[in-house]
Amino acid sequence: MRRNATIVLLFALVACSNKKEVERARNSLYDTDFAIVYTAALEATRTLYSNLDDFPGTGAIKTAWHQVSYANTQDDLSNPQTVQATPGSTSPAAQAGGMPTRLAYKRYFIRFDVSVAGGRPWRVKVVGHAAEWDPGNAMPTELHGIARPPWLEGRTEALQVAIYKRIKSYAVPMKDEVEVTKEDAIPKTDPAAFKGVPAGAGKLLAALKDGIAHRDTATLRLLLADDVVWSLGGAPGADAAMAMWQADPETLDTMVRVMGGGCAGDDKRVACPAGAPTAGVWQLVIEPRGEAWKVTSFVQAE
C-alpha cells in the first residue's frame, strides 16, 4: 500500500510539473533577436514534424499533414478502426473460408501553424489542426468545433513546450494572454496587390494565396472549378487535384511563386504568368464560372 501511494504521488507531481510548464510556455514572450526565436521554433517543430514549410519573412512555419499514430491512450491507430462489410457484401464462401470482412481503415491526421509574431519581446503562437479520412473519401476532412479530437490539445501543448524549452532562458512573463486564432497567424493578402486583372480575379488570387499559406484545404477546394486541369496526363477534377497537391505540397508553394511573378488577362481569362504556355514553366489559369472566378488549370507546360 505504501508503494502504491508513492507511485500515485509521483504521478501527481509529474502532472503538476507538466501543467506548470505548459502554462509558462503559453504565457511567455521571448526577449531576444527574431532570428534566435524563429530558429528555435523551426528546429523544435522539425524535430517533431519533419515535413514542413518555413516562411522567415512572415515568421510562419507550416507543417504538412502527419498521420497520428495514437488517437488517445486506448486506441492505437496503427491498428485502425475498421468498417465492417454490410450483409451480402462478402460471399458465403469467403466467410466460410475465414476471409476478413473489413473494407478499409479510418485514419487521423494533424498539422500545425506556428508563427513568431509581434515585436521584441516576441510571441510564439502554435495552432493545431486535426483531420480524419474515411474510406472512400478523396482527401481528409478537417475537424472543427465539437468534432475536434481530445488528443489535439495535448499534442499542441507538447509542441509549444518543445519550443519553450529551447529558448526559455529568454522568456519573460506575458502581461495579458492573447487569444490565438487562425486568422491572425498570417496577414491577409490585399486583392489590390494583383495589378492589371479584373477585381473578381484579384479577389480569387488573394483568397488562393491565403488558403495555401494556411493550408486551408476546405477553402482551396471551393476555389477550384470542378473540371480543373491539374495534370496534362491525368483526368480533370477538383478532388483529384486536391489529393495530389496535398500529397506534394511543393506544388501549392509553386502556385504561390507563380502568382508572385505577375498575372494578366481580361474579364474572361487571367493567366499567371501571362501569355502562351512555355515549355517547362508552370502556368495558373483562372476563369469566371457563373458568378465566381475559379481556378481552371495549373500545369507545367511540355
N, C-alpha and C positions, 0 to 999 in steps of 0.2 A: 504493500500500500504506500509505504514511504517512497519507493522508487517511482511508482506511478504518479504520485503527487509532484515529484521533482520534474518528471517529463512534462507534465501539464504546465508547470511554472515556466520551464524553459521555452515551450511553445508560446506562452503568453508574452514572455519578454521579447522573443524574436518578432512576433506580430506587432507588438507595441513599437519596437525599434524601426521596423519596416514602415509602419504608418507615419512615424515622425519624419523619416527620410523622404517619404512621398510628399508630405506637407512642405518640407523645406524645398524640395525640387519644384513644387508647384508655385511657391511664393518667393522665389529668388530672382533677382536680377544679377547681371554679371558686369562688374566694373573693370573692364579691360578692353583691349582693341577688338574691333569687329572680327578681324581675321582669326584671332585666337578662339573666340566663341563659335564662329561658324565652322572652323576646322574640327573643333571638339564635337560639335553636333553631327557633322558629316561622318567622322570616324566612328562615333558611337552607333549611329544609325546603320552604317555599312556593316559593322560587326554583327548586328542582329538581323539585318535585312539587306543582303548583298546586292540585290538588283534594284538600282535606284538611279534617279537623275538629279543632278545638282545645278542650281542656278545662283552662283555667288552674287551676281549683280542685283538680284532682288532678295537675297538672303533666304532662298527657299530650297528645300530638299523634298523630293517626291519619290517615294518608293513605289515599285510595281506591286501588283497583287501577288502575295505569297500565300501558298496553301497552309492552312492551320493544321498542325499535327494533332493537337488535342483541343477539343471544343471546351471541355471542362474536366474536373477531376475524375469523372466517372466514365465519360465516353471518349475512347481513343479513336480519333478519326483515321488512324492508319488501319483500323478495322471498321470501315464506314458502314453507316446505316444502309439498309438495302430496301429496295422497293419490291414487294412480293408480286409474283405473277398473278394475274386475275384468272378466275376459273376458266378453263378451256384454252388458256394461252400456252400451256405446256401439255404435250401429248401424254396419254396414259402410259405409253411405252417408256417415255423419258422419265416419268415419275417412278415407274416400277424399277427402272434402272438406277434410281438414286441420283439423277441429274439435278443440279441446283435450280431453283425456281427464281433466284434473284435476277433482276433485269439490269440494274445499273446502280451506281453509287451517288449519294448526295455528298457534296464537298463544300467546305467553307474556306474563305479567303480573307486576308487582312492586308491593309496598306496604310501608310501614314503620310500626312503633310506636316513637315517640320519647317519652322521659319524662325529666323533671328530678326526680331522687329524692334522698332523704336529707335533710340539713340543710346549712347553710353549713359548710364548702365543699360545693357541690352537684355531683352526678354526673349527666352526661347519658348516657342509655342509648339505643342505637339497635338495634332488632331488625328484620331484613329478612325478608320472606316472598315466595315465588315461587309462581306457579301456571301451569298450562298448560290451554289449551282445545283439545279435539279436536273435529273435525267431528261434529255430531250430538248433542253434549252441551248441556244447558240452561245450564250455568254452568262456569266454570273449576274445576279441581281443584287444591287446594294441594299442593305438593310437600314431602315430609318425608324426613329421613334421607338415604340414599344417592341419593334421587331429586332432592335439591336441586341446582339447576344450578350450574356453576362460576362463572358471572358474578354470582351473588347476593352473594358475599362482597365482591367488588370494588366493587359499587355501594353496599353497606352502608358500607364504609370511606370511600367518596367523600363520603357524607352526613355521617358522623362528622367527617371532616376539614373539611368546609364549615362545620359548626357551630363547631368548634375555632378556625378562622381568625378568626371574628367576635369571639371572647372570649378569645383566647389571652393577652391582657395580664393576665387574672385567673387564669390557670392555675397550679395548684400540683400537685406530683407526688402521686400516689396511692400509699400505702404498700403495700397489698396489693390486687391486682386481684380484683374481684368478678365472678363469672360472671354474664353477662346471660342471663336466662331470660324466656320469655314470661309466665310466671305472676307474676313479681314486678313487672312493669311497672305493673299496676293492682291495688289491693286487691280481694279477692273480696267480693261482696255477701253479707251475712248474711240468710238466708231469714226470720229473725225480724223483719226490718225491715218486712215486709209484714204489717200487723196486720189482724185480722178475716177471715182467709182460712184454709182448711184447710192443714195442714202440707205436703201434697203440692203444693198450688198455690203456696205460698210458695217451695218449692224450685225450681219451674219458673220463677217470675218472677225469682228471683235468678240462675239459670243463663241466662235470656234476657237480662237486663241485662248480665251479664258477657260473654256471647257477642257482644253488639252492641258493647260497649266494645273488645273485642279484634278485632272484625271476623272472628270465627271462624266462617266460613260452614259448615264441616262440623258444628260443634255446633249452630248455628242450625237447620240442616236437620233434625236429629234431634228438635228441639223442636216441629216443626210437624206437624199432622195432615196426612195425605196429601190430604185434601179441604179444606184450609184455604181460607177465603174471603178473598181479598186485594183484590178489586175488585167493586163492585156490577154491573159490566157484563162482567167477564171470567170465563172458566170457572175454577172452583175447582181448586187443585192446588198442592202444595208446591214443585215445581220451577219452575213459572211465577212463584210468589210470590218465590222467592229470586232469580230472574233479574231481576225488576222492581225489587226492593229493592236489589240490588247496583248496578243502573244508576242508581238515585236514592237514595243513602244518607240523604238527609234524612228519608225515610220511617222508617228504622230509628231515627234520632235522635228523631223524633216519638213513636215507640213508647216510648222511654225516658222522655220527658217525661210521657206519658200514665200510665205506671206510677207515676211520682213524684207524680201528683196524687191517688192513693188508689185502692184496689181493694176490692171487697166481693163476697160471694156465699156459696154453700153448697158441700156436697160434690159437687154435680152441675154447677155452673156458677159461674165467677167473672168479673166484668167490671171493666174499668178505663177510664173511671170507672163507678161502679155505676149501676144503673137502666136505664131505657129509652134507646135511642139518641136523641141530639139533633141536629137538622139542622146540618150544618157542623162537627160535632165528631167527632174520631176516637175509636173505641172498640175496645179489645182484649178479646177473649173467649177464655178457656181452659176446657177441659173434660176430665174423665178419659176416656181411651180405653184400655180394658183396664186394665193395672196402672199406667199412667203418665198424668200430665197432659200435654195438648198444646195448642198454640195452634190454635184452630179458626176465628178470624176477627179481622181487623184492617182495618177500612174506615172511611171518612168518611161519616157518615150524610147522606142527602139530605133 
